[in-house]
Amino acid sequence: MTALGFYTRGVGATTTTFGTLPGRYLDIYAGQGAEEGILRMPEAREVASRDVPRHTSDFRERVRAVVEREIAPRARAVDQKAEFPRDGYLALVRNGLYATHVPVRYGGEGASAPAAAVVVEEIARACASTSLVVSVTRLATLPLLAHGRESLREKYLQAVAKDGAIFSFALSEPEAGSDPGAMRTRAVRDEGHFVLAGTKRWITNASEAQYFLVFAVTEPDAPRNRISAFVVERDDPGVSVGAAEDKLGLRGSPTCEVHFDGVRVPAERLVGEPGSGLGIALEALDHSRVSIAAQAVGIAQGALDCAAEYLGVRRQFGRQIGEFQGLRFMVASMAMKLAAARELTYAAAGHSESADESLRFFAAAAKCFASDTAMEVTIDAVQLLGGNGYTREFPVERMMRDAKATQIYEGTNQILRSVIAREVLPERPPTS
């Protein structure tokens, strides 16, 4: 094992990762002399980062075992049928891997930010749609941990950790995507309640969620501190969920509009102080962007694994195509970018764990770099598989479609580059 965590493994025709190569294809090429050790691949089980404790590798093995047994075999069907990955989600709940970030006192594992990233990465390596169930519930419940009153934590965090309750993060609106301050959803005080009215859009897992963390304007005439955060329950009168979007990728993760028509929310469900909602949302996104980076790393790793398997069994001109220098150079570039993305992601996870002042920069940088890398690696994986890569019989086209979303949600990469620049460049006084 080298310092970068590389290892040499056989890529013979009888060994697959997550069943990436269809059985029919393996039957065709089995027994044609695939040699051991043609490719050197980045080993996802070992992350050579000072920010990740050594025991994390054991935790990764635990997660991977569940993913390979319960999630990977269903990934193709989840995508093709555009169905919620219920079996995989329930397997995560059963194995204590659904809400690892929740403290032990509320029924969770109290896992660190790097460990939470490991969970998302390993799931996304097989099924990105399933990884979103975990990452979005974490995004929506982090504000409860940081700003919620104890009664909210006891009720909702226990429901998540013990019962597998699903949370959605209801921030975006039809006219307020990258500019959340422009939201139009209102929450008006009324006798110990807030009455919510408005529509949220692009809400992940909305059709499956029991609870929503909803952001609404409570002080429409104030120049700042206008937005507050609330827990809204799916069964509250006036809550309705629209049809799922017909998306390019992440087809097993339902994305819907959520409508609030005069929903009366008890004032006790206010999260944080009135008017603090936008700051709470941005803080949560800083932490959660590390999860999106981890998701992107997992998608890229899955595509690289599949490509490596294929290069070890596909033969042209009497040789394995993994022996051709042009293709080896492609794999080398994919592996370099992936290794760099993983290191940056887990460095960002370390900053998330300590919640230090560098988190905003590292979270944005990790999300940008890892998602761009996932897009590049999956496109190259499709190219390496040739015509087969362009078919749905192989998973790399699904991974390519899934990777695209990581460049868009939780802050487009263009917005995040502005965030990065703002963290790097000094503030300039206005010009006269």
TORDODO-835435 format. One record per residue: x, y, z of N, C-alpha, C in turn. Coordinates in steps of 0.2 Angstrom, whole numbers, padded with zeros to 4 digits, always signed. Example, Ala and Ser with C-alpha at 12.3 -4.5 7.8 and 13.67 -1.06 7.14 Angstrom:
# residues 2
+0066-0028+0039+0062-0022+0039+0066-0016+0039
+0064-0011+0035+0068-0005+0036+0064+0000+0039
This chain:
# residues 432
+0004-0006+0000+0000+0000+0000+0004+0006+0000
+0003+0010-0005+0007+0016-0005+0004+0022-0001
+0008+0028+0000+0005+0033+0004-0001+0036+0001
-0003+0035-0005-0009+0038-0008-0014+0033-0008
-0013+0027-0005-0018+0022-0004-0020+0018-0011
-0015+0018-0015-0016+0014-0021-0015+0007-0020
-0018+0002-0024-0016-0005-0023-0017-0008-0030
-0014-0014-0031-0014-0017-0037-0019-0023-0036
-0024-0024-0040-0028-0029-0040-0029-0033-0047
-0032-0039-0046-0033-0042-0053-0040-0039-0055
-0040-0038-0062-0046-0036-0065-0048-0042-0070
-0047-0048-0068-0049-0054-0072-0057-0054-0073
-0058-0058-0078-0065-0058-0081-0070-0061-0075
-0068-0064-0070-0072-0068-0066-0073-0063-0059
-0070-0058-0059-0071-0053-0053-0074-0047-0055
-0080-0045-0052-0083-0039-0054-0084-0035-0047
-0085-0028-0048-0086-0024-0043-0094-0022-0043
-0098-0023-0038-0105-0022-0038-0108-0025-0044
-0105-0030-0047-0108-0033-0053-0109-0028-0059
-0103-0024-0059-0104-0019-0064-0104-0021-0071
-0101-0027-0073-0101-0029-0080-0106-0034-0080
-0111-0034-0085-0117-0038-0086-0114-0045-0087
-0118-0050-0084-0116-0057-0084-0115-0059-0092
-0119-0057-0096-0119-0059-0103-0112-0057-0106
-0110-0051-0104-0103-0049-0107-0098-0053-0104
-0098-0055-0097-0093-0058-0094-0092-0065-0097
-0098-0068-0099-0098-0075-0102-0095-0075-0109
-0095-0069-0112-0092-0069-0119-0085-0069-0118
-0082-0065-0113-0075-0064-0113-0072-0068-0107
-0075-0072-0104-0072-0076-0098-0067-0081-0101
-0062-0082-0098-0057-0087-0100-0053-0085-0106
-0052-0079-0107-0048-0077-0113-0041-0074-0110
-0039-0076-0105-0032-0075-0102-0031-0068-0099
-0036-0065-0096-0036-0058-0093-0030-0059-0088
-0025-0055-0088-0020-0055-0084-0021-0051-0077
-0017-0053-0072-0018-0049-0065-0014-0043-0065
-0016-0038-0062-0012-0032-0060-0011-0028-0066
-0015-0027-0071-0014-0023-0077-0014-0016-0075
-0019-0014-0071-0021-0007-0069-0020-0006-0061
-0017+0000-0060-0017+0001-0053-0022+0006-0051
-0026+0005-0046-0032+0008-0045-0032+0012-0038
-0035+0018-0038-0036+0021-0031-0040+0017-0027
-0038+0015-0021-0042+0011-0016-0046+0015-0012
-0053+0015-0013-0057+0019-0009-0057+0018-0001
-0055+0012+0000-0056+0010+0007-0051+0013+0012
-0045+0016+0009-0040+0019+0013-0040+0026+0011
-0041+0031+0015-0040+0038+0013-0034+0041+0017
-0029+0042+0013-0023+0045+0016-0024+0052+0018
-0027+0054+0023-0028+0061+0025-0028+0061+0032
-0024+0067+0034-0023+0068+0042-0030+0069+0045
-0035+0071+0041-0041+0073+0044-0046+0067+0045
-0044+0061+0043-0048+0055+0044-0045+0050+0048
-0048+0049+0054-0044+0044+0059-0044+0037+0056
-0039+0033+0058-0037+0027+0055-0043+0022+0056
-0047+0023+0061-0053+0018+0062-0058+0019+0057
-0058+0025+0053-0063+0026+0048-0063+0021+0043
-0057+0018+0041-0057+0013+0036-0061+0006+0038
-0061+0005+0045-0065-0001+0047-0072+0001+0046
-0074+0007+0048-0081+0010+0047-0083+0009+0039
-0078+0011+0035-0080+0011+0028-0081+0003+0026
-0077-0001+0028-0079-0008+0027-0086-0010+0029
-0088-0008+0035-0095-0009+0037-0100-0007+0032
-0099+0000+0030-0104+0003+0026-0104-0001+0019
-0098-0002+0017-0097-0006+0010-0101-0012+0010
-0100-0016+0015-0103-0023+0016-0111-0022+0015
-0114-0017+0018-0121-0016+0018-0123-0014+0011
-0119-0009+0008-0120-0007+0001-0120-0012-0004
-0115-0017-0004-0114-0022-0009-0120-0027-0008
-0122-0028-0002-0127-0033-0001-0134-0031-0002
-0136-0024+0000-0143-0022+0000-0144-0017-0005
-0139-0013-0008-0141-0007-0012-0139-0008-0019
-0133-0010-0020-0130-0011-0027-0134-0015-0031
-0137-0021-0029-0141-0025-0034-0147-0022-0036
-0149-0017-0033-0156-0014-0035-0155-0007-0038
-0148-0005-0039-0147+0002-0042-0150+0003-0049
-0149-0002-0053-0151-0002-0060-0159-0001-0060
-0162-0005-0056-0170-0005-0056-0172+0002-0054
-0169+0004-0048-0171+0011-0045-0171+0016-0051
-0165+0016-0055-0165+0021-0060-0170+0020-0066
-0170+0014-0068-0174+0013-0074-0182+0014-0072
-0184+0012-0066-0191+0013-0064-0192+0020-0061
-0187+0024-0060-0188+0030-0057-0192+0029-0050
-0190+0024-0046-0193+0023-0040-0189+0024-0034
-0192+0026-0029-0189+0028-0022-0185+0021-0020
-0179+0022-0018-0175+0016-0016-0177+0013-0009
-0183+0011-0008-0185+0010-0002-0181+0004+0002
-0180-0001-0002-0176-0007+0001-0169-0005+0004
-0166-0001+0000-0159+0002+0002-0160+0006+0008
-0164+0011+0008-0165+0015+0013-0167+0012+0020
-0171+0007+0019-0173+0003+0025-0167-0001+0028
-0163-0004+0023-0157-0007+0025-0152-0003+0029
-0152+0003+0027-0147+0008+0030-0150+0009+0037
-0157+0010+0038-0160+0011+0045-0158+0005+0049
-0159-0001+0046-0158-0007+0050-0151-0008+0053
-0146-0005+0049-0139-0006+0050-0136+0000+0054
-0140+0005+0056-0138+0010+0059-0134+0015+0055
-0135+0015+0049-0131+0019+0044-0135+0025+0041
-0141+0026+0043-0145+0031+0040-0144+0038+0043
-0143+0038+0049-0143+0045+0052-0137+0045+0057
-0131+0043+0055-0125+0042+0059-0123+0049+0063
-0125+0055+0060-0123+0061+0063-0127+0063+0069
-0132+0059+0070-0137+0061+0076-0133+0059+0082
-0133+0063+0088-0129+0061+0094-0132+0055+0097
-0128+0051+0101-0130+0045+0104-0136+0046+0108
-0136+0052+0112-0142+0053+0117-0149+0054+0113
-0149+0055+0107-0155+0055+0103-0156+0048+0099
-0152+0043+0100-0152+0037+0096-0148+0036+0090
-0144+0041+0089-0139+0040+0083-0132+0037+0085
-0128+0038+0081-0121+0035+0082-0116+0041+0084
-0118+0047+0083-0114+0052+0085-0107+0052+0081
-0108+0050+0074-0102+0050+0070-0100+0057+0068
-0093+0057+0066-0090+0063+0064-0092+0065+0057
-0090+0071+0055-0091+0073+0048-0088+0069+0043
-0081+0067+0045-0078+0063+0040-0081+0056+0039
-0084+0053+0045-0087+0047+0045-0094+0047+0041
-0097+0053+0042-0104+0054+0038-0102+0055+0030
-0096+0057+0029-0094+0058+0022-0093+0051+0019
-0090+0047+0023-0089+0040+0021-0095+0036+0019
-0100+0037+0023-0107+0034+0022-0109+0036+0015
-0110+0042+0014-0112+0045+0007-0108+0043+0001
-0101+0043+0002-0097+0041-0003-0098+0034-0005
-0098+0029+0000-0099+0022-0002-0106+0020-0005
-0111+0024-0002-0118+0023-0005-0118+0025-0013
-0115+0031-0014-0115+0034-0020-0111+0030-0025
-0106+0027-0023-0102+0022-0027-0106+0017-0031
-0112+0015-0028-0117+0010-0031-0123+0013-0033
-0126+0018-0029-0132+0021-0031-0133+0028-0028
-0132+0033-0032-0132+0040-0030-0139+0042-0027
-0144+0039-0030-0151+0041-0028-0152+0039-0020
-0149+0033-0019-0150+0031-0012-0146+0036-0007
-0140+0038-0009-0136+0042-0005-0139+0049-0003
-0144+0051-0008-0147+0057-0006-0152+0057-0001
-0155+0051+0001-0159+0050+0006-0155+0052+0013
-0149+0049+0013-0145+0051+0019-0143+0058+0019
-0140+0061+0014-0137+0067+0014-0142+0073+0015
-0148+0072+0012-0153+0077+0013-0156+0077+0020
-0157+0071+0023-0160+0071+0030-0155+0074+0034
-0148+0073+0033-0143+0076+0037-0143+0084+0036
-0144+0086+0030-0144+0093+0029-0150+0097+0033
-0156+0093+0033-0161+0096+0036-0162+0096+0043
-0158+0091+0046-0158+0091+0053-0152+0094+0057
-0146+0096+0053-0141+0099+0056-0143+0106+0059
-0148+0110+0057-0150+0116+0060-0153+0114+0067
-0157+0108+0067-0160+0106+0074-0154+0105+0079
-0149+0102+0077-0143+0101+0081-0140+0108+0084
-0139+0112+0079-0136+0118+0080-0140+0124+0084
-0146+0124+0082-0151+0129+0084-0157+0128+0087
-0159+0121+0086-0166+0119+0089-0166+0119+0096
-0172+0120+0099-0173+0120+0106-0173+0112+0108
-0172+0111+0114-0171+0103+0116-0178+0099+0114
-0183+0102+0115-0190+0098+0114-0190+0096+0106
-0188+0101+0102-0187+0099+0095-0182+0093+0094
-0177+0094+0097-0171+0089+0096-0174+0082+0098
-0177+0082+0104-0179+0075+0107-0185+0072+0102
-0189+0076+0100-0194+0073+0096-0192+0071+0089
-0189+0076+0085-0187+0075+0078-0181+0071+0077
-0176+0072+0081-0170+0068+0080-0170+0061+0082
-0174+0060+0087-0176+0053+0089-0180+0049+0083
-0185+0053+0081-0189+0050+0075-0184+0048+0069
-0179+0052+0068-0175+0051+0062-0170+0045+0064
-0167+0045+0070-0162+0040+0071-0165+0033+0073
-0171+0033+0077-0173+0027+0079-0179+0024+0074
-0182+0029+0071-0188+0026+0066-0186+0027+0059
-0181+0031+0057-0179+0032+0050-0183+0037+0047
-0186+0042+0051-0190+0047+0048-0186+0051+0043
-0189+0053+0037-0186+0057+0032-0187+0064+0033
-0182+0068+0032-0183+0075+0032-0181+0078+0025
-0185+0083+0023-0183+0087+0017-0181+0094+0019
-0177+0097+0015-0175+0104+0016-0178+0109+0011
-0183+0113+0013-0187+0117+0009-0185+0124+0009
-0180+0125+0005-0177+0132+0004-0179+0135-0003
-0178+0131-0008-0178+0134-0015-0186+0135-0017
-0187+0140-0021-0193+0142-0024-0193+0143-0031
-0199+0143-0035-0199+0144-0042-0195+0150-0044
-0195+0156-0040-0191+0162-0042-0186+0163-0037
-0184+0158-0033-0178+0159-0028-0174+0153-0028
-0170+0152-0032-0165+0146-0032-0158+0148-0029
-0154+0151-0034-0147+0153-0031-0148+0159-0027
-0154+0163-0027-0155+0169-0023-0160+0167-0018
-0159+0164-0012-0164+0162-0008-0167+0168-0004
-0163+0174-0004-0166+0179-0001-0172+0182-0004
-0173+0180-0011-0179+0182-0014-0185+0178-0013
-0185+0174-0009-0191+0169-0008-0197+0173-0006
-0203+0170-0008-0210+0173-0007-0214+0170-0002
-0212+0164+0000-0216+0160+0006-0216+0164+0012
-0222+0165+0015-0223+0169+0021-0225+0165+0027
-0223+0168+0032-0225+0165+0039-0228+0171+0043
-0234+0171+0045-0237+0177+0048-0239+0174+0055
-0237+0178+0060-0239+0176+0067-0246+0177+0068
-0249+0172+0072-0256+0172+0074-0257+0167+0080
-0258+0171+0086-0260+0167+0092-0256+0161+0093
-0250+0162+0094-0245+0156+0096-0244+0152+0090
-0245+0154+0084-0244+0150+0078-0240+0154+0073
-0238+0151+0068-0236+0155+0062-0240+0152+0056
-0243+0156+0052-0247+0153+0047-0243+0154+0040
-0241+0148+0037-0237+0148+0031-0241+0147+0025
-0239+0151+0020-0242+0151+0014-0236+0152+0008
-0236+0148+0003-0231+0148-0002-0230+0141-0005
-0225+0141-0010-0223+0135-0013-0216+0135-0014
-0213+0129-0012-0206+0127-0013-0205+0122-0019
-0199+0123-0022-0198+0119-0028-0191+0116-0027
-0190+0110-0031-0184+0106-0031-0183+0103-0024
-0188+0101-0021-0187+0098-0014-0186+0091-0014
-0180+0089-0013-0178+0082-0013-0181+0078-0008
-0184+0072-0010-0187+0067-0006-0194+0069-0003
-0196+0075-0006-0202+0078-0003-0208+0073-0003
-0209+0069-0008-0215+0064-0008-0214+0058-0003
-0208+0058+0000-0207+0052+0005-0206+0055+0012
-0205+0062+0013-0203+0065+0019-0209+0065+0024
-0208+0064+0030-0213+0065+0035-0212+0072+0038
-0206+0075+0037-0205+0082+0040-0201+0086+0035
-0202+0093+0036-0199+0097+0031-0196+0103+0036
-0190+0105+0034-0187+0111+0037-0189+0116+0032
-0193+0121+0034-0196+0126+0029-0193+0133+0031
-0191+0136+0026-0189+0143+0027-0194+0148+0024
-0196+0153+0028-0201+0158+0026-0200+0165+0028
-0202+0170+0025-0201+0177+0027-0206+0178+0032
-0203+0180+0038-0208+0183+0044-0208+0190+0044
-0203+0194+0042-0202+0201+0042-0201+0204+0035
-0207+0204+0031-0206+0206+0024-0203+0213+0023
-0204+0218+0028-0202+0225+0027-0195+0226+0030
-0192+0221+0033-0186+0222+0036-0180+0222+0031
-0175+0226+0032-0170+0226+0027-0165+0220+0027
-0165+0217+0033-0162+0210+0034-0165+0207+0040
-0162+0200+0041-0166+0196+0046-0173+0195+0044
-0175+0194+0038-0182+0193+0036-0184+0186+0036
-0180+0181+0036-0182+0174+0035-0181+0170+0042
-0186+0166+0043-0185+0161+0049-0186+0154+0046
-0184+0149+0051-0185+0142+0049-0190+0139+0054
-0193+0134+0051-0198+0130+0055-0198+0123+0053
-0200+0119+0058-0201+0112+0056-0209+0111+0055
-0210+0109+0049-0217+0107+0047-0218+0100+0046
-0224+0097+0048-0225+0090+0047-0229+0089+0041
-0228+0083+0038-0232+0081+0032-0239+0081+0033
-0241+0079+0039-0248+0079+0041-0252+0085+0043
-0248+0091+0044-0251+0097+0045-0256+0099+0040
-0262+0101+0042-0267+0103+0037-0264+0109+0032
-0265+0108+0026-0263+0113+0021-0257+0111+0018
-0253+0106+0019-0247+0104+0016-0249+0099+0010
-0246+0100+0005-0247+0096-0001-0241+0095-0005
-0240+0089-0008-0234+0088-0012-0236+0087-0019
-0232+0090-0024-0234+0089-0031-0231+0083-0034
-0231+0082-0040-0229+0076-0044-0221+0077-0044
-0218+0071-0045-0210+0071-0045-0208+0074-0052
-0203+0078-0052-0200+0080-0059-0197+0074-0062
-0197+0074-0069-0195+0069-0073-0188+0071-0075
-0183+0069-0071-0176+0071-0071-0171+0067-0076
-0166+0070-0078-0161+0067-0082-0157+0061-0078
-0156+0063-0072-0152+0058-0067-0155+0058-0060
-0152+0054-0056-0155+0053-0049-0162+0052-0049
-0164+0047-0054-0171+0046-0055-0175+0042-0049
-0171+0039-0045-0174+0036-0039-0175+0041-0033
-0173+0047-0034-0174+0052-0029-0179+0057-0031
-0185+0057-0028-0190+0061-0030-0189+0068-0028
-0190+0073-0033-0189+0080-0033-0196+0083-0034
-0199+0087-0030-0206+0089-0030-0207+0096-0028
-0212+0099-0030-0215+0105-0027-0218+0103-0020
-0218+0108-0016-0222+0107-0009-0226+0114-0008
-0232+0113-0007-0237+0118-0006-0239+0119+0001
-0239+0125+0003-0241+0127+0010-0247+0132+0009
-0253+0129+0011-0259+0133+0010-0262+0135+0017
-0260+0140+0020-0262+0142+0027-0261+0137+0032
-0255+0134+0032-0252+0129+0037-0251+0133+0043
-0254+0130+0049-0253+0133+0055-0248+0129+0059
-0242+0132+0060-0237+0129+0063-0236+0132+0070
-0236+0128+0076-0235+0130+0082-0228+0134+0083
-0228+0140+0087-0222+0144+0087-0216+0140+0090
-0218+0134+0094-0213+0130+0097-0209+0127+0092
-0211+0127+0085-0207+0123+0080-0203+0128+0076
-0202+0134+0079-0197+0139+0076-0190+0136+0078
-0186+0136+0073-0179+0134+0074-0175+0140+0074
-0171+0141+0080-0167+0147+0080-0171+0153+0082
-0168+0159+0082-0172+0165+0083-0176+0167+0077
-0181+0171+0078-0185+0174+0072-0180+0178+0068
-0180+0178+0062-0176+0181+0057-0169+0179+0056
-0167+0173+0059-0161+0170+0058-0161+0164+0053
-0166+0164+0049-0167+0158+0045-0162+0157+0039
-0160+0163+0036-0156+0163+0030-0149+0161+0033
-0147+0164+0038-0140+0162+0041-0140+0155+0043
-0145+0152+0045-0146+0145+0047-0145+0141+0041
-0149+0143+0036-0148+0139+0029-0142+0139+0026
-0138+0144+0026-0132+0145+0023-0127+0141+0027
-0127+0141+0034-0123+0137+0038-0123+0130+0037
-0130+0128+0036-0131+0120+0035-0128+0118+0028
-0129+0123+0023-0126+0121+0017-0119+0121+0017
-0116+0125+0021-0108+0124+0021-0106+0117+0023
-0110+0115+0028-0108+0108+0031-0110+0103+0026
-0116+0104+0023-0119+0098+0018-0115+0098+0012
-0112+0103+0009-0108+0103+0003-0103+0098+0003
-0100+0096+0009-0095+0091+0010-0099+0084+0008
-0105+0083+0010-0108+0077+0008-0109+0077+0000
-0111+0082-0003-0111+0082-0010-0105+0081-0013
-0099+0083-0011-0093+0082-0013-0091+0074-0012
-0093+0071-0007-0092+0064-0005-0096+0060-0010
-0103+0063-0011-0107+0059-0016-0103+0059-0023
-0101+0065-0025-0097+0065-0032-0091+0060-0032
-0087+0060-0027-0082+0056-0026-0084+0048-0027
-0090+0047-0024-0092+0040-0024-0094+0038-0031
-0098+0043-0034-0100+0042-0041-0094+0040-0046
-0089+0045-0045-0083+0044-0049-0079+0038-0048
-0079+0036-0042-0076+0029-0040-0079+0023-0043
-0086+0024-0043-0090+0018-0046-0089+0018-0053
-0088+0023-0057-0087+0023-0064-0080+0021-0066
-0075+0023-0062-0068+0021-0063-0067+0014-0061
-0071+0011-0056-0071+0004-0055-0073+0000-0061
-0079+0002-0064-0082-0001-0069-0078-0001-0076
-0075+0005-0077-0070+0005-0083-0064+0001-0082
-0061+0000-0076-0056-0004-0075-0057-0011-0076
-0063-0013-0073-0065-0020-0075-0066-0021-0082
-0069-0017-0086-0070-0018-0093-0063-0018-0097
-0059-0014-0095-0052-0014-0098-0048-0020-0097
-0050-0024-0092-0047-0030-0090-0049-0036-0094
-0055-0035-0097-0058-0041-0100-0060-0040-0107
-0060-0034-0110-0062-0032-0117-0055-0033-0121
-0056-0037-0126-0050-0038-0130-0051-0036-0137
-0046-0032-0140-0046-0030-0147-0039-0031-0150
-0038-0033-0156-0031-0034-0159-0027-0039-0155
-0031-0044-0152-0027-0049-0149-0025-0047-0142
-0027-0042-0139-0024-0039-0133-0030-0036-0129
-0028-0036-0122-0033-0033-0118-0032-0025-0119
-0038-0022-0120-0037-0015-0121-0034-0011-0116
-0034-0014-0110-0030-0010-0104-0023-0010-0105
-0020-0013-0110-0013-0013-0112-0011-0007-0117
-0016-0004-0120-0015+0001-0124-0013+0008-0121
-0008+0011-0123-0006+0017-0119-0011+0022-0119
-0014+0023-0124-0019+0029-0124-0024+0028-0119
-0027+0022-0118-0032+0021-0113-0029+0021-0106
-0023+0018-0106-0020+0019-0099-0019+0026-0097
-0017+0030-0101-0016+0037-0100-0023+0040-0097
-0028+0038-0101-0035+0041-0098-0036+0038-0091
-0035+0032-0090-0036+0030-0083-0032+0033-0078
-0026+0034-0080-0021+0038-0075-0024+0045-0074
-0026+0048-0079-0029+0055-0077-0035+0055-0073
-0040+0050-0074-0046+0049-0070-0044+0047-0063
-0039+0043-0062-0037+0041-0055-0034+0047-0052
-0030+0051-0055-0026+0057-0052-0032+0062-0049
-0036+0063-0054-0042+0068-0052-0046+0066-0046
-0047+0059-0046-0052+0057-0041-0048+0057-0034
-0041+0055-0035-0038+0055-0028-0037+0062-0025
-0036+0067-0030-0036+0074-0027-0043+0076-0025
-0048+0074-0028-0055+0076-0026-0056+0073-0019
-0054+0067-0018-0056+0063-0012-0052+0067-0006
-0045+0068-0007-0042+0072-0002-0045+0079+0000
-0047+0082-0005-0050+0089-0004-0056+0088+0000
-0060+0083-0002-0067+0082+0001-0066+0080+0009
-0061+0076+0010-0060+0074+0017-0056+0079+0021
-0053+0083+0018-0050+0089+0021-0056+0094+0023
-0060+0095+0019-0066+0099+0020-0070+0096+0026
-0071+0089+0026-0075+0086+0031-0071+0087+0038
-0065+0088+0038-0061+0089+0044-0063+0097+0047
-0063+0101+0042-0065+0108+0044-0073+0108+0046
-0077+0104+0043-0084+0103+0045-0084+0101+0052
-0080+0096+0054-0080+0093+0061-0079+0099+0066
-0074+0103+0064-0071+0108+0069-0075+0114+0068
-0080+0115+0063-0084+0121+0062-0079+0127+0062
-0074+0127+0059-0069+0133+0059-0071+0138+0054
-0067+0143+0054-0069+0149+0049-0067+0147+0042
-0063+0142+0041-0061+0140+0034-0066+0135+0031
-0071+0133+0034-0076+0129+0032-0079+0131+0025
-0081+0137+0025-0085+0140+0019-0081+0139+0013
-0074+0141+0013-0070+0140+0007-0069+0132+0006
-0067+0128+0010-0066+0121+0009-0072+0118+0007
-0078+0119+0010-0084+0116+0007-0085+0117+0000
-0085+0124-0002-0086+0126-0008-0081+0123-0013
-0075+0123-0011-0070+0121-0016-0070+0113-0017
-0072+0109-0011-0073+0102-0012-0078+0100-0016
-0084+0104-0015-0090+0102-0019-0089+0104-0027
-0086+0110-0028-0084+0111-0035-0080+0106-0038
-0074+0105-0035-0069+0101-0038-0071+0094-0039
-0074+0091-0034-0077+0084-0034-0082+0083-0039
-0087+0088-0039-0092+0087-0044-0090+0088-0051
-0085+0093-0053-0082+0093-0059-0078+0087-0061
-0075+0084-0056-0071+0078-0057-0076+0072-0059
-0081+0072-0055-0086+0066-0056-0089+0067-0063
-0090+0073-0066-0092+0073-0073-0087+0071-0078
-0081+0073-0077-0076+0071-0081-0074+0064-0081
-0074+0061-0075-0072+0054-0074-0078+0050-0077
-0084+0051-0076-0090+0047-0079-0090+0048-0087
-0089+0054-0089-0089+0055-0097-0083+0050-0100
-0077+0050-0096-0072+0046-0099-0073+0039-0098
-0077+0037-0093-0078+0030-0092-0083+0028-0097
-0088+0032-0099-0092+0030-0105-0088+0029-0111
-0083+0034-0112-0079+0033-0118-0075+0027-0118
-0072+0025-0112-0068+0019-0112-0072+0013-0113
-0078+0013-0112-0082+0007-0113-0085+0007-0121
-0084+0012-0124-0086+0013-0131-0094+0012-0132
-0096+0008-0137-0103+0008-0138-0107+0005-0132
-0103+0000-0128-0107-0003-0122-0108+0002-0117
-0103+0007-0116-0104+0013-0112-0110+0017-0113
-0113+0017-0119-0118+0021-0121-0125+0018-0120
-0125+0011-0118-0131+0008-0116-0132+0007-0109
-0139+0006-0108-0141+0005-0101-0139-0001-0098
-0136-0006-0102-0134-0012-0099-0128-0011-0094
-0124-0006-0095-0119-0004-0091-0120+0002-0087
-0117+0002-0081-0120+0007-0076-0116+0014-0077
-0111+0015-0082-0108+0021-0082-0112+0027-0085
-0117+0025-0089-0121+0030-0092-0125+0033-0087
-0128+0029-0082-0132+0031-0076-0127+0035-0072
-0121+0033-0071-0117+0037-0066-0115+0044-0069
-0115+0044-0076-0114+0051-0080-0120+0055-0079
-0126+0053-0079-0132+0057-0078-0132+0059-0071
-0131+0055-0066-0131+0056-0059-0126+0062-0058
-0120+0061-0060-0115+0066-0059-0116+0073-0060
-0120+0074-0066-0122+0081-0068-0125+0085-0062
-0130+0081-0059-0133+0085-0053-0129+0088-0048
-0123+0084-0047-0119+0087-0041-0115+0094-0043
-0116+0095-0050-0113+0102-0051-0118+0107-0051
-0125+0105-0049-0130+0110-0049-0133+0111-0042
-0135+0106-0039-0138+0107-0032-0134+0109-0026
-0137+0112-0021-0133+0114-0015-0128+0120-0017
-0130+0124-0022-0126+0129-0025-0123+0127-0031
-0125+0130-0037-0121+0129-0043-0114+0130-0043
-0110+0127-0047-0103+0128-0046-0101+0135-0048
-0105+0138-0052-0104+0145-0054-0104+0149-0047
-0110+0148-0044-0111+0152-0038-0105+0151-0033
-0104+0144-0032-0098+0142-0027-0092+0145-0029
-0090+0146-0035-0084+0149-0037-0084+0157-0035
-0090+0160-0035-0090+0166-0032-0089+0166-0025
-0092+0161-0021-0091+0161-0014-0083+0160-0013
-0080+0155-0017-0073+0154-0016-0069+0161-0017
-0070+0164-0022-0067+0171-0023-0068+0176-0018
-0074+0176-0015-0075+0181-0010-0071+0179-0003
-0070+0172-0002-0066+0170+0003-0058+0172+0002
-0056+0172-0004-0049+0173-0005-0047+0180-0006
-0052+0184-0010-0050+0191-0011-0052+0196-0006
-0048+0201-0004-0050+0205+0001-0056+0210-0001
-0060+0212+0004-0066+0216+0002-0063+0223+0000
-0066+0225-0006-0064+0232-0008-0069+0237-0007
-0067+0243-0005-0072+0248-0004-0075+0250-0010
-0081+0253-0010-0085+0254-0016-0081+0260-0019
-0081+0260-0026-0078+0265-0030-0082+0271-0030
-0079+0277-0030-0083+0283-0031-0085+0285-0038
